[in-house]
């Protein structure tokens, strides 16, 4: 889960290079490679994810799971496919996250909150966002953010939605160029927990690769019993400045500044360096 995007929100090739080196690192140990699966967690929709991977000659079925659109859809490229070869989302996950999800009501409320004070769709003041239909799905409402300086912070937005009886998960992604609203039970971090429930995968045996910053759900991806490898210098710009209002909780309240479950490598690390980092964080975790 490396949120590497340029200033327009397009994925950068450095993400492909990192994924390829991670594959190589795991396959250096033939014994562990036989029992290791791969999952990609991204804010991109499935179609864009597959297209981007193909640009780096990576087949979607090299991943056991694809968690797309900020955790609103889960795909299993090796098993869940339709007759024409298209990927088919996990219907059980869709049912799981559908709890209290009122998509149409949310759209109207979000538009009013993010646009002009009177919610006038035709107001000149409302031009800083635009619905991103390409990135939206049944459980993800996506918007293009034309002017991040006018965007509401996640804390503020979440509070106002709750005051209206709408419980959901708003987040900014792709270098602050998108805002995505997903169900309360959906997110990339919660999708990892779902894989534990669905496939009995022990979260403590998971290794998550991150940059030093990312989308506004970044901190959720560090917290937990899994191990985290942070790749330095990979992500040029995250979206965290749109997370908190002043006086809110701090990052250290969510993520400890130092943890035996977290280690660091260079963003340009080769397979052997990544393999060593995996061994290092495993030993540190075993000593807890």
C-alpha positions in Angstrom: 0.0 0.0 0.0 2.3 2.7 -1.3 0.3 5.9 -2.0 2.7 7.2 -4.8 0.9 9.8 -6.9 1.9 12.9 -8.8 0.3 16.3 -8.3 -2.6 15.4 -10.5 -3.3 12.2 -8.6 -2.0 9.8 -11.2 0.0 6.8 -9.9 3.8 7.0 -10.3 6.1 4.4 -11.8 8.0 4.2 -8.5 5.1 2.2 -7.1 5.6 -0.4 -9.8 9.3 -0.6 -9.1 8.7 -1.1 -5.3 6.1 -3.8 -5.9 8.5 -5.7 -8.2 11.3 -5.6 -5.6 8.9 -6.8 -2.9 7.9 -9.7 -5.0 11.6 -10.6 -5.6 12.4 -10.2 -1.8 9.7 -12.7 -0.8 10.7 -15.2 -3.5 14.3 -15.2 -2.3 13.2 -17.7 0.3 11.5 -20.5 -1.6 10.1 -22.0 1.6 8.2 -18.9 2.7 7.3 -18.0 -0.9 5.1 -21.1 -1.1 2.9 -20.0 1.8 3.0 -16.2 1.1 0.2 -14.3 -0.6 0.1 -10.7 -1.9 -2.5 -8.1 -1.6 -2.6 -4.6 -3.0 -4.6 -1.9 -1.2 -5.2 1.3 -3.2 -7.5 4.3 -3.6 -7.7 3.6 -7.3 -10.7 1.8 -8.8 -10.2 -1.7 -10.0 -10.0 -0.9 -13.7 -7.3 1.8 -13.2 -5.4 -0.5 -10.8 -5.3 -3.3 -13.4 -4.3 -0.9 -16.2 -1.5 0.6 -14.1 -0.1 -2.8 -13.1 -0.2 -3.9 -16.7 1.9 -0.8 -17.6 4.7 -2.3 -15.5 4.1 -5.9 -16.9 2.6 -7.0 -13.6 -0.5 -9.3 -14.0 -3.4 -8.7 -11.6 -3.4 -12.5 -10.8 0.1 -12.1 -9.2 -1.9 -10.7 -6.3 -4.2 -12.9 -4.2 -6.4 -9.9 -3.4 -6.9 -6.4 -4.6 -8.5 -3.9 -2.2 -9.7 -1.1 -4.4 -11.3 2.3 -4.1 -10.1 2.9 -0.5 -11.5 -0.4 0.8 -14.9 -0.3 -0.8 -14.3 -3.3 -3.0 -12.3 -6.6 -2.6 -11.3 -8.7 -5.5 -9.5 -12.1 -5.8 -7.9 -12.1 -9.3 -7.0 -15.8 -9.2 -10.5 -17.1 -8.3 -13.3 -14.5 -8.6 -13.6 -13.8 -12.3 -16.6 -13.6 -14.7 -16.8 -15.7 -18.0 -15.2 -12.9 -20.0 -12.3 -12.7 -17.6 -13.3 -9.5 -15.8 -12.7 -9.5 -12.1 -15.7 -10.0 -9.8 -15.9 -8.3 -6.4 -16.4 -10.3 -3.2 -20.2 -10.2 -2.7 -19.9 -11.2 1.0 -17.6 -8.1 1.6 -20.2 -5.9 -0.3 -22.9 -7.2 2.0 -20.7 -6.8 5.1 -20.0 -3.1 4.4 -23.6 -2.2 3.3 -24.7 -1.7 6.9 -26.4 1.7 7.2 -25.1 2.8 3.8 -27.5 5.3 2.2 -25.7 6.3 -1.0 -28.1 8.7 -2.6 -28.9 10.5 0.6 -25.2 10.8 1.3 -24.5 12.3 -2.2 -27.0 15.2 -1.6 -25.7 15.9 1.9 -22.0 15.8 0.8 -22.7 18.1 -2.1 -24.3 20.7 0.3 -21.4 20.4 2.8 -18.6 20.7 0.3 -20.1 23.4 -2.0 -21.6 26.8 -1.6 -23.2 27.5 1.9 -26.7 27.3 0.4 -25.9 24.1 -1.5 -26.7 25.7 -4.8 -25.3 23.3 -7.4 -25.0 26.0 -9.9 -23.1 28.5 -7.7 -19.8 29.8 -8.9 -18.4 29.1 -5.4 -19.1 25.4 -5.9 -16.5 24.8 -8.6 -13.7 23.5 -6.4 -15.1 19.9 -6.5 -16.5 17.6 -9.2 -18.0 14.2 -8.9 -15.5 11.5 -10.1 -17.8 8.9 -11.7 -14.9 6.9 -13.0 -13.7 6.2 -9.4 -17.1 5.8 -7.8 -19.0 2.5 -7.3 -21.9 1.2 -5.3 -20.0 1.7 -2.0 -17.7 4.6 -2.9 -18.7 8.2 -3.7 -15.6 9.9 -5.2 -15.0 13.6 -5.9 -12.2 15.4 -7.7 -10.8 18.1 -5.5 -9.8 21.1 -7.7 -8.8 23.4 -4.8 -7.5 21.5 -1.7 -7.3 24.9 0.2 -11.1 25.0 0.2 -11.6 21.4 1.3 -13.1 20.6 4.7 -10.9 18.6 7.1 -11.9 15.0 7.6 -12.6 15.6 11.3 -15.0 18.4 10.5 -16.7 16.5 7.7 -17.1 13.4 9.8 -18.7 15.4 12.7 -21.1 17.2 10.4 -22.2 13.9 8.8 -22.8 12.3 12.2 -24.9 15.3 13.3 -27.1 14.4 10.3 -27.3 10.8 11.2 -25.0 9.7 8.4 -22.2 7.3 9.7 -19.6 6.7 7.0 -15.9 6.9 6.4 -14.7 10.1 4.5 -11.1 10.3 3.4 -8.8 12.2 1.1 -6.5 10.3 -1.2 -4.2 10.5 -4.2 -2.1 13.6 -3.1 -5.3 15.4 -1.9 -6.8 15.3 -5.4 -9.7 13.0 -4.5 -12.2 12.7 -1.7 -13.8 9.4 -1.2 -16.8 8.5 1.0 -17.1 4.8 1.8 -19.3 2.9 4.3 -18.5 3.0 8.0 -17.3 -0.6 8.0 -15.2 -0.1 4.9 -11.5 1.1 4.7 -8.3 -0.4 3.6 -7.4 -1.3 7.2 -10.8 -2.9 7.9 -10.5 -4.9 4.6 -7.3 -6.5 6.1 -9.3 -7.5 9.1 -12.0 -8.8 6.8 -9.5 -11.1 5.2 -8.8 -12.5 8.6 -12.4 -13.3 9.2 -13.1 -14.5 5.6 -10.0 -16.6 5.0 -8.7 -17.1 8.6 -5.5 -15.1 7.8 -3.8 -14.1 11.0 -3.3 -10.3 11.0 -0.1 -10.8 13.1 1.4 -12.7 10.2 0.8 -9.8 7.8 3.4 -7.4 6.5 2.3 -4.0 5.3 4.4 -1.8 3.1 3.8 2.0 3.4 5.5 5.2 2.4 6.3 7.9 5.0 3.0 9.5 4.3 -0.2 8.7 2.4 -3.9 9.0 2.2 -5.8 10.2 5.3 -6.4 6.5 6.3 -2.6 6.1 6.5 -2.4 6.0 10.3 -5.0 3.2 10.5 -2.7 1.1 8.3 0.1 1.4 10.9 -2.0 0.6 14.0 -2.6 -3.0 14.8 -0.8 -6.3 15.3 0.6 -6.6 11.8 4.2 -5.7 10.9 4.9 -2.5 8.9 7.8 -1.7 6.6 8.0 2.0 5.8 9.8 2.9 2.6 11.5 6.2 2.8 11.3 8.8 0.0 8.7 6.9 -2.1 5.7 9.2 -1.4 6.4 12.9 -2.3 3.1 14.2 -0.9 0.3 12.6 1.1 -3.1 14.0 2.1 -2.6 14.2 5.9 -2.9 18.0 6.0 -6.6 17.5 5.3 -7.1 15.0 8.2 -7.3 17.0 11.5 -8.8 20.2 12.7 -6.9 22.3 15.2 -7.1 21.0 18.8 -7.8 17.5 17.6 -6.0 14.3 18.6 -2.4 14.0 17.5 -0.7 11.3 15.3 1.1 10.0 18.4 -2.3 9.3 20.0 -2.9 6.7 17.2 0.6 5.6 16.2 3.4 5.2 18.7 6.6 7.1 17.6 8.6 3.9 18.0 7.4 0.3 17.8 9.0 -3.1 17.4 6.4 -3.8 14.7 7.7 -1.1 12.5 10.9 -0.9 10.5 12.3 1.3 7.7 14.0 0.8 4.4 15.0 3.1 1.5 12.4 3.7 -1.2 15.0 2.5 -3.6 15.8 -0.7 -1.7 16.5 -3.8 -3.7 15.1 -7.2 -3.0 17.9 -8.3 -0.5 17.5 -5.2 1.6 13.7 -5.7 1.7 14.2 -9.3 2.7 16.5 -8.3 5.5 13.9 -5.7 6.7 11.3 -8.5 6.8 13.5 -10.7 8.9 14.4 -7.7 11.2 10.8 -6.8 12.0 9.9 -10.4 12.5 12.7 -10.8 15.1 11.7 -7.5 16.9 8.1 -8.6 17.0 9.0 -12.0 18.4 10.8 -10.3 21.3 7.7 -8.4 22.4 
